[in-house]
Amino acid sequence: MTAFTTLNMLPAGLLENLDALGYQAMTPVQAAALPVILAGNDVRVQAKTGSGKTAAFGVGLLPKIEVGQFTTQALVLCPTRELADQVAGELRRLARFLANIKILTLCGGQPFGAQRDSLQHAPHIIVATPGRLLDHLQKGTVNLDALHTLVMDEADRMLDMGFSDAIDQVIAHAPARRQTLLFSATWPEAIAAISARVQRYPQTIEIDTVDALPAIEQLFYEVSRRGKIALLQSLLSQHRPASCVVFCNTRKDCQEVCDALNEAGQEALALHGDMEQRDRDQTLVRFANGSARVLVATDVAARGLDIKSLEMVVNYELAWDPEVHVHRIGRTARAGNSGLAVSFCAPEEAQRAAILAEMLHLSLDWHQPVTQPVVALKAEMATLCIDGGKKAKMRAGDVLGALTGDIGLAGEDIGKINVHPAHVYVAVRQAVAKQAWKQLQGGKIKGKSCKVRLLK
């Protein structure tokens, strides 16, 4: 256990903030990488999901940010918008000791014009996906001349998603003299090749240990591919989780499983790469606020998914990579809670199960498929979508006041309120959702009429 206070190069304000955030000691990847990063050297880090890598590069780059200089000094590249949002959120928490720091996300699926307007005053740190950042660089709305730190997060995923050429073009706009930090869960030859092209004498750090997964009960079921839907419906009926994520390996299976659950009255939402970004955002909000109890997702779409309390995870298909399996089931049993992880294994997936057992040192707990009468799973909440959002200067308090004051809803009937740039999403109890929707349509928020939809 190594304390952050042992790093002499960290400013007092950052150390105080880390203590306030509950960062009592460094994780292995932080203890290994931070001294090298703070010394100004390039690093290439191979570390597993959940190892604390965001704080590793965040704590490393923040002391070098000069907030008085309105230039882009650090850039973090991520494979997906969801991960970029998660990384940007963590960097903002870590940077609370720096007054007036500007951290901006640039990702596809968001209006280019709004991003261009935000870039009129250069952010100190940009967190971006390669494709959208390249669009801005080519149009001259982003300037990297003052960049001193480049971070490539989940570099292996970026290559899997076909971003290799875009990454090379982005790096061509960056200064040759810079610090480059490369983080990857795996180390294929293509990653080694990128490191050789873009880094200078990098120090290699490999963190091979897998942290024990706390309080996760893992159950494995051998079941034919055709029997998986029935088994899933039976297990959902048996356990009746308040929140459950079902992981599929393909977009096609993801949608088919979601449709089958809905037909059986087990309300589910799908999340995969074929969806428009607005639909993906709405899906994430609705699942997080309790407007659906089951989310069926692919791994790429679910990256960055931040659900505080997830009771159950189902691997509808075993992941090809044991690391992905750890990432999936690690989404349950957080913050000391217990959790259940169920994995389906068709005969053709037996080799994957054997590899999983060997690499993670698991003794697989096999069970016979169960037959349970299908029980409908209805969500406790529904979601209202209100046009406006941050651009209209709407705040959560304004919406709460309209619902409890003008409309007369009880406070306990209102759940999470998420304020996005162009919309506000409000969770309300199913029993009063239609009443709230109708009355809010004829009412006003901050003195203005508003357009409201009840999402289904």
Secondary structure, 3 states (H helix, E strand, C coil): CECHHHCCCCCHHHHHHHHHCCCCCECHHHHHHHHHHHCCCCEEEECCCCCCHHHHHHHHHHHHCCCCCCCCCEEEECCCHHHHHHHHHHHHHHCCCCCCCCEEEECCCCCHHHHHHHCCCCCCEEEECHHHHHHHHHHCCCCCCCCCEEEECCHHHHHHCCCHHHHHHHHHCCCCCCEEEEEECCCCHHHHHHHHHHCCCCEEEECCCCCCCCCEEEEEEECCHHHHHHHHHHHHHHHCCCCEEEEECCHHHHHHHHHHHHHCCECEEEECCCCCHHHHHHHHHHHHCCCCCEEEEEHHHHCCCCCCCCCEEEECCCCCCHHHHHHHHCCCCCCCCCEEEEEEECHHHHHHHHHHHHHCCCCCCEECCCCCCCCCECCCEEEEEEECHHHHCCCHHHHHHHHHHHCCCCHHHEEEEEECCCEEEEEEEHHHHHHHHHHHHCCEECCEECCEEEEC
